[in-house]
Amino acid sequence: MICPKCGSENVTIEMVQTSGKTKKHGNGLGGHVNNAARGLTAACTLGMSNLLWKKSKGNEKTSFNTQKICLCQSCGNSWNIK
């Protein structure tokens, strides 16, 4: 690879994370039933069951976008590769 600015061949290629997005999914029917059963059991045991049985909170999924970026080691110029 050759730098378009200075013509040097001392170029490195890197994968760089440019952005990220987090999607949150709800509990669904199973999670709501779990939370209702947890609440009923907590009422019967005066809250002692809550020490062991945790609440369903849902799921999160994060995805990242990456780009290839060239960096000239001689002049410091950087550019994207498509």
N, C-alpha and C positions, 0 to 999 in steps of 0.2 A: 504494500500500500504506500502511496506517495501523498505527502501533505500538499493540499492545493494552494497553500499560502507561501511556503518557503521551498517546496520541492524535496524535502528531506524524506528518507525512507525509514527513519527512526520513529515509528508510529506504533502505539499500542491500542488494542481493541478491548473494551470493557463492556460488561452488561450492567446497566444501572437501573435501579428501581425508580420509576418516575412518579407513580401515583398508586394509591391503594383505596379499596372500597370495602366497607364492612356491611354485610347483610345480616339482619337479626330476624330469626324465625321464632314464632310463638310456641306455646306449649302443645297445642293440639288437644284433641279429646282425651288422650291418655294422661297428659299432664294435668288437666283440669280435674279428672277423676282422682288422680293421685293426691292433688292438693286438698280436695274435698274429704277424702278418706283420712288424710293427715290431720285435718282440722277436727273431724269427729273423734278420732283417737285421742287427740290432745285434750279435748273437752272431757273425755272419760277418764283420762289419767292425770288430770289437773296440770297439763303442760309438760309432764316428765318425758313423754314420747318425742317431743320436739328436740331433745338433746341428741337423739339418734337418727331421726327421720327428717331429712332435709327437704326443703321446698323445691319443686321443679321450676326452673327459671327460663327455659328455652335455650336455643342454640345461636351461636354467632359464627359466621364464616367470612374470612377476610381473603380477598384476592388482590394481587399486585400486578401492575403492568411494568414490563421491562423494555428497555431500548438498548440497541448497540450503539456505542459512542466511541469514535476514534479520537485519540489524543496524541498530538505531535510532541515528542520529547524535546525537540530542538527549540521551537518557537512558542509552544503552549496553545496552539490553535486546536479547537475541538469541533467536531461535526458529527451529525447523525448518519448512520447507514440504514438504508431502507431494505 
